């Protein structure tokens, strides 16, 4: 399953600019408890670790085994597991 998640604060930018800034976008692929994806530079490693906005795992689960790498523009590639 693929999801695009945009933080709530980006909604105002969408309305004003006609499109979401790529810095705020996230794409997540889930396979059971495992996930992987990409996140714009506005998503910090701490946001990913703490499952900000329940973006990576359901709200009742935590992120484990998180691996994050970033390119020169700050875009993150990540993978990990959701655990209770």
DSSP file (Angstrom, degrees, kcal/mol; ACC not computed):
  #  RESIDUE AA STRUCTURE BP1 BP2  ACC     N-H-->O    O-->H-N    N-H-->O    O-->H-N    TCO  KAPPA ALPHA  PHI   PSI    X-CA   Y-CA   Z-CA
    1    1 A X              0   0    0      0, 0.0    29,-1.5     0, 0.0     2,-0.4   0.000 360.0 360.0 360.0 136.7    0.0    0.0    0.0
    2    2 A X  E     -A   29   0A   0     27,-0.2     2,-0.4    25,-0.0    27,-0.2  -0.940 360.0-178.8-116.0 133.9    1.4    3.4   -0.9
    3    3 A X  E     -A   28   0A   0     25,-1.7    25,-1.9    -2,-0.4     2,-0.5  -0.974  20.0-150.2-130.7 144.3    0.4    6.6    1.0
    4    4 A X  E     -A   27   0A   0     -2,-0.4     2,-0.5    23,-0.2    23,-0.2  -0.978  21.1-168.0-111.0 123.7    1.3   10.2    0.5
    5    5 A X  E     -A   26   0A   0     21,-1.8    21,-0.7    -2,-0.5     2,-0.4  -0.942   7.9-173.6-117.9 130.8    1.2   12.0    3.8
    6    6 A X  E     -A   25   0A   0     -2,-0.5    19,-0.1    19,-0.2     5,-0.1  -0.987  31.3-112.6-122.8 128.0    1.4   15.8    4.2
    7    7 A X    >   -     0   0    0     17,-0.6     3,-1.8    -2,-0.4     4,-0.4  -0.193  28.2-114.1 -57.5 151.2    1.7   17.5    7.6
    8    8 A X  T >  S+     0   0    0      1,-0.3     3,-1.5     2,-0.2     4,-0.4   0.832 114.7  62.1 -56.9 -34.6   -1.3   19.5    8.6
    9    9 A X  T 3> S+     0   0    0      1,-0.3     4,-0.5     2,-0.2     3,-0.5   0.721  94.8  63.1 -67.3 -18.0    0.6   22.7    8.5
   10   10 A X  H <> S+     0   0    0     -3,-1.8     4,-2.2     1,-0.2    -1,-0.3   0.659  80.9  81.9 -78.8 -15.3    1.2   22.2    4.8
   11   11 A X  H <> S+     0   0    0     -3,-1.5     4,-2.0    -4,-0.4    -1,-0.2   0.894  89.7  52.1 -58.5 -40.3   -2.5   22.4    4.1
   12   12 A X  H  > S+     0   0    0     -3,-0.5     4,-2.1    -4,-0.4    -1,-0.2   0.885 108.5  50.7 -62.5 -38.7   -2.3   26.2    4.1
   13   13 A X  H  X S+     0   0    0     -4,-0.5     4,-3.0     2,-0.2     6,-0.5   0.878 107.0  54.7 -66.0 -37.8    0.6   26.1    1.6
   14   14 A X  H  X S+     0   0    0     -4,-2.2     4,-1.9     1,-0.2    -2,-0.2   0.935 110.9  44.7 -61.1 -46.1   -1.4   23.9   -0.7
   15   15 A X  H  < S+     0   0    0     -4,-2.0    -1,-0.2     1,-0.2    -2,-0.2   0.893 119.1  42.2 -65.7 -39.5   -4.3   26.3   -0.7
   16   16 A X  H  < S+     0   0    0     -4,-2.1    -2,-0.2    -5,-0.2    -1,-0.2   0.859 125.6  30.6 -77.3 -35.9   -2.0   29.3   -1.2
   17   17 A X  H  < S-     0   0    0     -4,-3.0    -3,-0.2     2,-0.2    -2,-0.2   0.586  98.7-122.0-103.4 -12.5    0.4   27.9   -3.8
   18   18 A X  S  < S+     0   0    0     -4,-1.9     2,-0.3    -5,-0.4    -4,-0.2   0.501  87.5  49.0  83.4   2.2   -1.8   25.4   -5.7
   19   19 A X  S    S-     0   0    0     -6,-0.5     2,-0.3    -5,-0.1    -2,-0.2  -0.959  88.9 -97.8-167.4 152.9    0.5   22.5   -4.8
   20   20 A X        -     0   0    0     -2,-0.3     2,-0.1     1,-0.1     5,-0.1  -0.571  42.4-112.4 -78.0 135.6    2.2   20.9   -1.9
   21   21 A X    >   -     0   0    0     -2,-0.3     3,-1.7   -11,-0.2     4,-0.4  -0.457  20.5-131.6 -63.1 136.1    5.9   21.8   -1.4
   22   22 A X  G >  S+     0   0    0      1,-0.3     3,-0.8     2,-0.2    -1,-0.2   0.748 102.4  71.9 -63.9 -22.3    8.0   18.8   -2.0
   23   23 A X  G 3  S+     0   0    0      1,-0.2    19,-2.0    17,-0.2    20,-0.5   0.771 102.2  43.2 -61.9 -25.4    9.9   19.4    1.3
   24   24 A X  G <  S+     0   0    0     -3,-1.7   -17,-0.6    18,-0.1    -1,-0.2   0.494  91.9 107.2 -99.6  -5.5    6.8   18.4    3.2
   25   25 A X  E <   -A    6   0A   0     -3,-0.8    15,-3.0    -4,-0.4     2,-0.4  -0.420  43.2-174.5 -81.2 150.4    5.8   15.3    1.2
   26   26 A X  E     -AB   5  39A   0    -21,-0.7   -21,-1.8    13,-0.2     2,-0.4  -0.997  10.1-163.6-140.5 139.5    6.2   11.7    2.3
   27   27 A X  E     -AB   4  38A   0     11,-2.7    11,-1.8    -2,-0.4     2,-0.4  -0.995  12.9-173.5-122.2 129.0    5.7    8.4    0.5
   28   28 A X  E     -AB   3  37A   0    -25,-1.9   -25,-1.7    -2,-0.4     2,-0.5  -0.985  11.3-165.3-127.8 130.7    5.4    5.2    2.6
   29   29 A X  E     -AB   2  36A   0      7,-3.5     7,-2.0    -2,-0.4     2,-0.4  -0.958  14.8-161.9-109.3 131.1    5.2    1.6    1.4
   30   30 A X  E     + B   0  35A   0    -29,-1.5     2,-0.3    -2,-0.5     5,-0.2  -0.924  18.5 178.2-117.4 140.8    4.0   -0.9    4.0
   31   31 A X  E >  S- B   0  34A   0      3,-2.9     3,-1.8    -2,-0.4     2,-0.3  -0.812  70.4 -59.6-136.9  93.2    4.4   -4.7    3.9
   32   32 A X  T 3  S-     0   0    0     -2,-0.3    -1,-0.1     1,-0.3    49,-0.0  -0.552 120.6 -15.8  66.3-126.6    3.0   -6.1    7.1
   33   33 A X  T 3  S+     0   0    0     -2,-0.3    49,-2.8    -3,-0.1    -1,-0.3   0.591 123.3  89.2 -83.9 -11.6    4.9   -4.5   10.0
   34   34 A X  E <   +BC  31  81A   0     -3,-1.8    -3,-2.9    47,-0.2     2,-0.3  -0.592  54.0 179.0 -89.6 148.7    7.7   -3.3    7.7
   35   35 A X  E     +BC  30  80A   0     45,-2.3    45,-2.1    -5,-0.2     2,-0.3  -0.965   9.9 175.3-142.4 159.6    7.8    0.0    5.9
   36   36 A X  E     +BC  29  79A   0     -7,-2.0    -7,-3.5    -2,-0.3     2,-0.3  -0.965  20.7 118.4-155.2 161.0   10.0    2.0    3.6
   37   37 A X  E     -BC  28  78A   0     41,-2.1    41,-2.4    -2,-0.3     2,-0.3  -0.993  48.7 -81.6 171.1-165.4    9.7    5.3    1.8
   38   38 A X  E     -BC  27  77A   0    -11,-1.8   -11,-2.7    -2,-0.3     2,-0.4  -0.947  27.5-166.6-131.5 152.7   11.0    8.8    1.2
   39   39 A X  E     -BC  26  76A   0     37,-2.1    37,-2.9    -2,-0.3   -13,-0.2  -0.999  25.1-112.2-141.6 139.0   10.4   12.1    3.1
   40   40 A X    >   -     0   0    0    -15,-3.0     3,-1.8    -2,-0.4   -17,-0.2  -0.093  42.2 -95.0 -62.5 167.7   11.1   15.7    2.1
   41   41 A X  T 3  S+     0   0    0      1,-0.3   -17,-0.1    32,-0.2   -18,-0.1   0.671 119.0  68.9 -64.4 -19.0   13.7   17.7    3.9
   42   42 A X  T 3  S+     0   0    0    -19,-2.0     2,-0.6   -17,-0.1    -1,-0.3   0.713  82.2  85.5 -72.6 -18.9   11.2   19.3    6.3
   43   43 A X  S <  S-     0   0    0     -3,-1.8     2,-0.1   -20,-0.5    33,-0.1  -0.751  75.2-150.8 -82.8 117.8   10.8   15.8    7.9
   44   44 A X     >  -     0   0    0     -2,-0.6     4,-1.9     1,-0.1     5,-0.1  -0.431  25.7-113.1 -83.9 162.6   13.5   15.5   10.6
   45   45 A X  H  > S+     0   0    0      1,-0.2     4,-2.8     2,-0.2     5,-0.2   0.875 121.5  55.7 -59.7 -36.2   15.0   12.2   11.6
   46   46 A X  H  > S+     0   0    0      2,-0.2     4,-2.5     1,-0.2    -1,-0.2   0.893 103.0  54.1 -64.7 -40.1   13.3   12.8   15.0
   47   47 A X  H  4>S+     0   0    0      1,-0.2     5,-2.7     2,-0.2     4,-0.4   0.931 112.3  44.8 -56.8 -45.3    9.9   13.2   13.3
   48   48 A X  H ><5S+     0   0    0     -4,-1.9     3,-1.0     3,-0.2    -2,-0.2   0.925 112.8  50.3 -66.0 -45.0   10.5    9.8   11.7
   49   49 A X  H 3<5S+     0   0    0     -4,-2.8    14,-0.5     1,-0.2    -1,-0.2   0.877 114.9  43.0 -61.4 -38.7   11.7    8.2   14.9
   50   50 A X  T 3<5S-     0   0    0     -4,-2.5    -1,-0.2    -5,-0.2    -2,-0.2   0.377 110.3-120.0 -92.3   5.2    8.8    9.4   17.0
   51   51 A X  T X 5 -     0   0    0     -3,-1.0     3,-2.2    -4,-0.4    -3,-0.2   0.915  35.6-153.9  60.1  45.1    6.2    8.6   14.3
   52   52 A X  G > <S+     0   0    0     -5,-2.7     3,-1.7     1,-0.3     4,-0.2  -0.215  75.2   3.9 -52.9 137.2    5.1   12.2   14.0
   53   53 A X  G 3  S-     0   0    0      1,-0.3    -1,-0.3     2,-0.1    -2,-0.1   0.656 119.5 -83.7  59.9  18.3    1.5   12.5   12.7
   54   54 A X  G <  S+     0   0    0     -3,-2.2    -1,-0.3    -4,-0.2    -2,-0.2   0.885  87.5 150.2  51.6  40.4    1.3    8.7   12.8
   55   55 A X    <   +     0   0    0     -3,-1.7    -2,-0.1     1,-0.1    -1,-0.1   0.814  67.4  25.6 -74.9 -32.7    2.9    8.8    9.4
   56   56 A X  S    S+     0   0    0      1,-0.2     2,-0.3    -4,-0.2    -1,-0.1   0.826 128.0  18.8-102.4 -38.4    4.9    5.6    9.5
   57   57 A X  S    S-     0   0    0      4,-0.2    -1,-0.2    -6,-0.1     6,-0.1  -0.897  91.2 -84.0-131.2 157.2    3.0    3.3   11.9
   58   58 A X    >   -     0   0    0     -2,-0.3     3,-2.4     1,-0.1    -4,-0.1  -0.247  51.8-103.3 -56.2 154.5   -0.5    3.3   13.4
   59   59 A X  T 3  S+     0   0    0      1,-0.3    -1,-0.1    -5,-0.1    -5,-0.1   0.764 120.6  55.8 -56.1 -29.2   -0.9    5.5   16.5
   60   60 A X  T 3  S+     0   0    0     -6,-0.1    -1,-0.3     2,-0.0     2,-0.3   0.377 102.6  71.1 -87.0   6.6   -0.8    2.6   18.9
   61   61 A X    <   -     0   0    0     -3,-2.4     2,-0.3   -10,-0.1    23,-0.2  -0.827  69.5-138.9-121.7 161.1    2.6    1.4   17.5
   62   62 A X  E     -D   83   0A   0     21,-3.7    21,-2.7    -2,-0.3     2,-0.4  -0.795  23.9-107.3-116.1 159.0    6.2    2.6   17.6
   63   63 A X  E     +D   82   0A   0    -14,-0.5     2,-0.3    -2,-0.3    19,-0.2  -0.705  40.9 176.7 -84.7 132.1    8.9    2.8   15.0
   64   64 A X  E     +D   81   0A   0     17,-3.0    17,-2.8    -2,-0.4     0, 0.0  -0.925  57.2  18.8-131.7 159.0   11.8    0.3   15.5
   65   65 A X  E    S-     0   0A   0     -2,-0.3     2,-0.3    15,-0.2    -1,-0.1   0.822  78.9-178.3  54.7  36.2   14.9   -0.5   13.5
   66   66 A X  E     -     0   0A   0     14,-0.1     2,-0.4    -3,-0.1    14,-0.2  -0.496  11.8-173.0 -72.9 130.8   14.7    2.8   11.6
   67   67 A X  E     -D   79   0A   0     12,-2.7    12,-1.6    -2,-0.3     2,-0.4  -0.996   6.1-178.0-122.8 125.7   17.4    3.4    9.0
   68   68 A X  E     +D   78   0A   0     -2,-0.4     2,-0.4    10,-0.2    10,-0.2  -0.986   8.3 175.7-128.0 131.6   17.5    6.9    7.4
   69   69 A X  E     -D   77   0A   0      8,-2.6     8,-3.1    -2,-0.4     2,-0.4  -0.986  14.3-154.2-130.1 147.4   19.8    8.2    4.7
   70   70 A X  E     -D   76   0A   0     -2,-0.4     6,-0.2     6,-0.2     2,-0.1  -0.915   5.9-139.2-123.4 146.0   19.6   11.6    3.1
   71   71 A X    >   -     0   0    0      4,-2.1     3,-1.9    -2,-0.4     6,-0.0  -0.283  46.3 -83.7 -89.0-176.7   20.7   13.0   -0.2
   72   72 A X  T 3  S+     0   0    0      1,-0.3    -1,-0.0     2,-0.1    -2,-0.0   0.696 130.3  53.4 -64.7 -19.2   22.4   16.4   -0.8
   73   73 A X  T 3  S-     0   0    0      2,-0.1    -1,-0.3     0, 0.0   -32,-0.2   0.446 120.1-107.6 -92.6  -1.7   19.0   18.1   -0.8
   74   74 A X    <   +     0   0    0     -3,-1.9     2,-0.3     1,-0.3    -2,-0.1   0.476  67.7 149.8  89.6   2.9   18.0   16.6    2.5
   75   75 A X        -     0   0    0    -33,-0.1    -4,-2.1     1,-0.1     2,-0.4  -0.551  38.5-138.7 -71.7 131.3   15.5   14.2    1.1
   76   76 A X  E     -CD  39  70A   0    -37,-2.9   -37,-2.1    -2,-0.3     2,-0.5  -0.725  16.3-163.4 -96.6 138.5   15.3   11.1    3.4
   77   77 A X  E     +CD  38  69A   0     -8,-3.1    -8,-2.6    -2,-0.4     2,-0.3  -0.977  29.2 172.8-108.7 133.9   15.1    7.4    2.3
   78   78 A X  E     -CD  37  68A   0    -41,-2.4   -41,-2.1    -2,-0.5     2,-0.3  -0.934  22.3-179.2-142.1 161.3   14.0    5.3    5.2
   79   79 A X  E     +CD  36  67A   0    -12,-1.6   -12,-2.7    -2,-0.3     2,-0.3  -0.972  21.2 127.2-154.0 158.4   13.0    1.9    6.3
   80   80 A X  E     -C   35   0A   0    -45,-2.1   -45,-2.3    -2,-0.3     2,-0.3  -0.965  44.5 -87.9 177.7-164.4   12.0    0.2    9.6
   81   81 A X  E     -CD  34  64A   0    -17,-2.8   -17,-3.0    -2,-0.3     2,-0.5  -0.971  23.3-130.7-135.4 144.9    9.4   -1.8   11.5
   82   82 A X  E     + D   0  63A   0    -49,-2.8     2,-0.3    -2,-0.3   -19,-0.2  -0.857  31.8 178.0 -95.6 131.7    6.2   -1.0   13.4
   83   83 A X  E       D   0  62A   0    -21,-2.7   -21,-3.7    -2,-0.5   -26,-0.0  -0.946 360.0 360.0-132.1 153.7    6.0   -2.6   16.9
   84   84 A X              0   0    0     -2,-0.3   -21,-0.1   -23,-0.2    -1,-0.0   0.439 360.0 360.0 -85.6 360.0    3.5   -2.5   19.7
